[in-house]
Amino acid sequence: MKNIVFLLFAILLETIATTMLKASEGFTKPIPTAVTLIGYAGAFYLLSLTLRTIPIGIAYALWSGIGIVLVTVAAYFLYKQKLDTPALIGISLIIIGVLVIQLFSKSQAH
């Protein structure tokens, strides 16, 4: 259970870092740049801790799937990114994939 918490915090930090990456404007803004670098460092550290018990393929699938959804939601609200129907369908499929892994996969350490 602790490793799932580490993974969730890793995803949260990666989401913050990726969102701030745009705000850093090519690393020309000091505060967003610092948040980006610290966020990625923390995210990768926490991800490495999860790999003690969660298989790398499963951890990365969850990391990337949940991260894509969270970054897209953040971009929608913070940067007014528009989402068309195919984008919404694709994101819905990602969410379904994450749920299938979490609920049904025997490869996942629950």
ChimeraX attribute file (.defattr): number of C-alpha atoms within 10 A of each C-alpha:
attribute: neighborCount
match mode: 1-to-1
recipient: residues
	/A:1	10
	/A:2	10
	/A:3	20
	/A:4	17
	/A:5	12
	/A:6	19
	/A:7	26
	/A:8	20
	/A:9	16
	/A:10	26
	/A:11	29
	/A:12	20
	/A:13	23
	/A:14	27
	/A:15	26
	/A:16	22
	/A:17	26
	/A:18	22
	/A:19	21
	/A:20	20
	/A:21	19
	/A:22	15
	/A:23	19
	/A:24	19
	/A:25	12
	/A:26	10
	/A:27	16
	/A:28	10
	/A:29	12
	/A:30	11
	/A:31	13
	/A:32	21
	/A:33	20
	/A:34	16
	/A:35	20
	/A:36	25
	/A:37	18
	/A:38	15
	/A:39	22
	/A:40	20
	/A:41	16
	/A:42	19
	/A:43	24
	/A:44	16
	/A:45	14
	/A:46	20
	/A:47	25
	/A:48	17
	/A:49	16
	/A:50	22
	/A:51	17
	/A:52	10
	/A:53	14
	/A:54	20
	/A:55	13
	/A:56	14
	/A:57	12
	/A:58	18
	/A:59	21
	/A:60	16
	/A:61	15
	/A:62	22
	/A:63	21
	/A:64	17
	/A:65	19
	/A:66	22
	/A:67	21
	/A:68	18
	/A:69	18
	/A:70	18
	/A:71	19
	/A:72	21
	/A:73	15
	/A:74	17
	/A:75	17
	/A:76	13
	/A:77	11
	/A:78	11
	/A:79	13
	/A:80	10
	/A:81	12
	/A:82	10
	/A:83	14
	/A:84	8
	/A:85	8
	/A:86	9
	/A:87	12
	/A:88	13
	/A:89	12
	/A:90	12
	/A:91	18
	/A:92	13
	/A:93	13
	/A:94	19
	/A:95	16
	/A:96	13
	/A:97	16
	/A:98	18
	/A:99	14
	/A:100	11
	/A:101	15
	/A:102	16
	/A:103	11
	/A:104	9
	/A:105	12
	/A:106	9
	/A:107	12
	/A:108	15
	/A:109	14
	/A:110	11
